[in-house]
Each structure stands twice: as structure tokens, then as C-alpha cells.
Amino acid sequence: MGNSTGSMFYAFAIFIILYIVGVSAYQIYKFIQKKLKNRGDSSK
């Protein structure tokens, strides 16, 4: 495995990890917003 191949693999792995973390954070954000909205609707 050459040096450039290794660095490409690490860059790709970091990109995948950042993508998964970003999507997970967005899903959690949407879930919390939905919960807060439902709580607000039920209290009225």
C-alpha cells in the first residue's frame, strides 16, 4: 500500500465518519424539535 493510497483511505474514512455524525446530529435535532412541538400542542 503506497503512501498516497493510505492517505486517500484515511481521508475517505474521515469523510464517511463526519457524514454519519452530521446525519445523526440532524436526525436528533429533528426528533427533539418534533417532541417540543408535540409538547407545546398538547399543553394548549
N, CA, C and O atoms as a MOPAC input file, in Angstrom:
PM7 MOZYME 1SCF
protein

 N      0.85700 1    -1.19000 1     0.00000 1
 C      0.00000 1     0.00000 1     0.00000 1
 C      0.89200 1     1.23900 1     0.00000 1
 O      1.69900 1     1.43500 1     0.90800 1
 N      0.73800 1     2.05500 1    -1.01000 1
 C      1.56300 1     3.25400 1    -1.11000 1
 C      1.12200 1     4.32700 1    -0.13900 1
 O      0.05800 1     4.22900 1     0.47300 1
 N      1.94100 1     5.34600 1    -0.00300 1
 C      1.63200 1     6.43000 1     0.91700 1
 C      0.37100 1     7.17400 1     0.48700 1
 O     -0.47300 1     7.50000 1     1.32200 1
 N      0.23900 1     7.44700 1    -0.82600 1
 C     -0.93100 1     8.18700 1    -1.30300 1
 C     -2.20500 1     7.36300 1    -1.12000 1
 O     -3.25700 1     7.91500 1    -0.80000 1
 N     -2.11700 1     6.05800 1    -1.32000 1
 C     -3.29200 1     5.20300 1    -1.14000 1
 C     -3.74100 1     5.23000 1     0.31300 1
 O     -4.93700 1     5.31000 1     0.59500 1
 N     -2.80000 1     5.16500 1     1.22100 1
 C     -3.13800 1     5.18100 1     2.64500 1
 C     -3.78400 1     6.48700 1     3.04400 1
 O     -4.77200 1     6.49100 1     3.77800 1
 N     -3.24400 1     7.59000 1     2.57400 1
 C     -3.81400 1     8.88500 1     2.95000 1
 C     -5.19600 1     9.06400 1     2.31900 1
 O     -6.08300 1     9.66800 1     2.92100 1
 N     -5.37400 1     8.53100 1     1.09300 1
 C     -6.69700 1     8.60000 1     0.46500 1
 C     -7.71200 1     7.80800 1     1.28900 1
 O     -8.84100 1     8.25500 1     1.49300 1
 N     -7.29900 1     6.62800 1     1.76100 1
 C     -8.19700 1     5.79500 1     2.56600 1
 C     -8.59000 1     6.51700 1     3.84600 1
 O     -9.76200 1     6.52300 1     4.22300 1
 N     -7.60600 1     7.13100 1     4.52100 1
 C     -7.91500 1     7.84500 1     5.76100 1
 C     -8.81600 1     9.04500 1     5.50600 1
 O     -9.72800 1     9.31500 1     6.28800 1
 N     -8.56800 1     9.76800 1     4.41400 1
 C     -9.41900 1    10.90900 1     4.08300 1
 C    -10.84300 1    10.44000 1     3.81100 1
 O    -11.79900 1    11.08200 1     4.24600 1
 N    -10.99400 1     9.33000 1     3.09900 1
 C    -12.31500 1     8.79300 1     2.80700 1
 C    -13.00500 1     8.32800 1     4.08100 1
 O    -14.19700 1     8.57400 1     4.26500 1
 N    -12.26000 1     7.65000 1     4.97300 1
 C    -12.82700 1     7.16900 1     6.23200 1
 C    -13.28300 1     8.35200 1     7.09600 1
 O    -14.36000 1     8.30600 1     7.69100 1
 N    -12.47000 1     9.40500 1     7.16500 1
 C    -12.84700 1    10.58300 1     7.95200 1
 C    -14.08800 1    11.23300 1     7.36100 1
 O    -14.96700 1    11.67800 1     8.09900 1
 N    -14.16700 1    11.29100 1     6.02400 1
 C    -15.33800 1    11.87000 1     5.37500 1
 C    -16.59700 1    11.07700 1     5.72000 1
 O    -17.63500 1    11.66000 1     6.03100 1
 N    -16.50600 1     9.74600 1     5.66400 1
 C    -17.66300 1     8.89500 1     5.98700 1
 C    -18.08600 1     9.10700 1     7.43800 1
 O    -19.27700 1     9.23100 1     7.72700 1
 N    -17.12000 1     9.14900 1     8.34500 1
 C    -17.43700 1     9.32300 1     9.77000 1
 C    -18.10300 1    10.67800 1     9.99800 1
 O    -19.10700 1    10.76400 1    10.70400 1
 N    -17.55000 1    11.73900 1     9.40300 1
 C    -18.15000 1    13.06400 1     9.56300 1
 C    -19.56400 1    13.09800 1     8.98200 1
 O    -20.45100 1    13.73700 1     9.54800 1
 N    -19.77800 1    12.41600 1     7.86000 1
 C    -21.10700 1    12.37500 1     7.24800 1
 C    -22.10700 1    11.68600 1     8.16900 1
 O    -23.22000 1    12.17500 1     8.36400 1
 N    -21.70400 1    10.53900 1     8.73800 1
 C    -22.60800 1     9.80400 1     9.63100 1
 C    -22.90600 1    10.62600 1    10.87400 1
 O    -24.05100 1    10.67600 1    11.32200 1
 N    -21.89000 1    11.27300 1    11.43700 1
 C    -22.10800 1    12.11000 1    12.62100 1
 C    -23.03900 1    13.26600 1    12.28900 1
 O    -23.93100 1    13.58900 1    13.07400 1
 N    -22.84200 1    13.88800 1    11.13800 1
 C    -23.69700 1    15.01100 1    10.74400 1
 C    -25.13600 1    14.59300 1    10.54500 1
 O    -26.04900 1    15.27600 1    11.00800 1
 N    -25.35200 1    13.47900 1     9.86300 1
 C    -26.71900 1    12.99900 1     9.63100 1
 C    -27.36900 1    12.61700 1    10.95800 1
 O    -28.54700 1    12.90500 1    11.17200 1
 N    -26.62400 1    11.97900 1    11.84200 1
 C    -27.17000 1    11.59500 1    13.14300 1
 C    -27.55600 1    12.83700 1    13.94800 1
 O    -28.62200 1    12.87400 1    14.56100 1
 N    -26.69500 1    13.84600 1    13.94500 1
 C    -26.99900 1    15.07300 1    14.67200 1
 C    -28.25000 1    15.73900 1    14.10900 1
 O    -29.07400 1    16.25900 1    14.86100 1
 N    -28.38900 1    15.72200 1    12.78700 1
 C    -29.57200 1    16.32300 1    12.15900 1
 C    -30.83300 1    15.55000 1    12.52200 1
 O    -31.87300 1    16.15700 1    12.77600 1
 N    -30.75800 1    14.23000 1    12.55300 1
 C    -31.92000 1    13.41900 1    12.92100 1
 C    -32.30600 1    13.67100 1    14.38000 1
 O    -33.49200 1    13.77700 1    14.69200 1
 N    -31.32900 1    13.76800 1    15.26800 1
 C    -31.60800 1    14.04800 1    16.67800 1
 C    -32.23500 1    15.42500 1    16.81500 1
 O    -33.17400 1    15.60200 1    17.59100 1
 N    -31.72400 1    16.41200 1    16.06500 1
 C    -32.27400 1    17.76700 1    16.09800 1
 C    -33.73300 1    17.77200 1    15.65800 1
 O    -34.57400 1    18.40500 1    16.29600 1
 N    -34.03600 1    17.06500 1    14.56200 1
 C    -35.41400 1    16.99500 1    14.08900 1
 C    -36.30600 1    16.29600 1    15.10600 1
 O    -37.44300 1    16.71400 1    15.32800 1
 N    -35.79300 1    15.22300 1    15.73200 1
 C    -36.56500 1    14.47300 1    16.71900 1
 C    -36.89900 1    15.34600 1    17.92500 1
 O    -38.02700 1    15.32200 1    18.41500 1
 N    -35.92000 1    16.11900 1    18.40500 1
 C    -36.15100 1    16.99800 1    19.56000 1
 C    -37.14900 1    18.08200 1    19.19200 1
 O    -38.03400 1    18.40300 1    19.98600 1
 N    -37.01900 1    18.65300 1    17.99300 1
 C    -37.97100 1    19.68300 1    17.57600 1
 C    -39.38700 1    19.12400 1    17.53900 1
 O    -40.32800 1    19.78900 1    17.97100 1
 N    -39.54500 1    17.89300 1    17.01800 1
 C    -40.87000 1    17.28600 1    16.93700 1
 C    -41.42200 1    17.04800 1    18.34300 1
 O    -42.60300 1    17.29000 1    18.59000 1
 N    -40.57900 1    16.57900 1    19.26500 1
 C    -41.01900 1    16.34500 1    20.64200 1
 C    -41.44900 1    17.65900 1    21.29800 1
 O    -42.48900 1    17.71100 1    21.95600 1
 N    -40.65900 1    18.71700 1    21.12300 1
 C    -41.00500 1    20.00300 1    21.72200 1
 C    -42.30100 1    20.54400 1    21.12200 1
 O    -43.13100 1    21.11200 1    21.83200 1
 N    -42.46900 1    20.36600 1    19.82200 1
 C    -43.69100 1    20.85300 1    19.17300 1
 C    -44.90900 1    20.07500 1    19.67500 1
 O    -45.96500 1    20.65700 1    19.92300 1
 N    -44.75500 1    18.76900 1    19.82200 1
 C    -45.87200 1    17.95800 1    20.32300 1
 C    -46.20400 1    18.34400 1    21.76000 1
 O    -47.37900 1    18.39900 1    22.12500 1
 N    -45.19400 1    18.61000 1    22.57800 1
 C    -45.43900 1    19.00300 1    23.96900 1
 C    -46.17900 1    20.34200 1    24.01200 1
 O    -47.09600 1    20.52400 1    24.81300 1
 N    -45.77700 1    21.26900 1    23.15300 1
 C    -46.44200 1    22.56800 1    23.10100 1
 C    -47.88900 1    22.43900 1    22.65800 1
 O    -48.76000 1    23.12400 1    23.19400 1
 N    -48.16300 1    21.56800 1    21.68500 1
 C    -49.53200 1    21.38600 1    21.21300 1
 C    -50.40300 1    20.74300 1    22.27800 1
 O    -51.56500 1    21.12300 1    22.42500 1
 N    -49.87600 1    19.78200 1    23.02400 1
 C    -50.68800 1    19.07200 1    23.99400 1
 C    -50.98300 1    19.93600 1    25.22900 1
 O    -51.96700 1    19.68900 1    25.92700 1
 N    -50.15300 1    20.93600 1    25.50400 1
 C    -50.38000 1    21.75500 1    26.69600 1
 C    -51.48700 1    22.78600 1    26.47300 1
 O    -52.05000 1    23.30800 1    27.43600 1
 N    -51.80200 1    23.08200 1    25.20900 1
 C    -52.83200 1    24.09600 1    24.93000 1
 C    -54.22100 1    23.48900 1    24.94200 1
 O    -55.20500 1    24.19600 1    24.72700 1

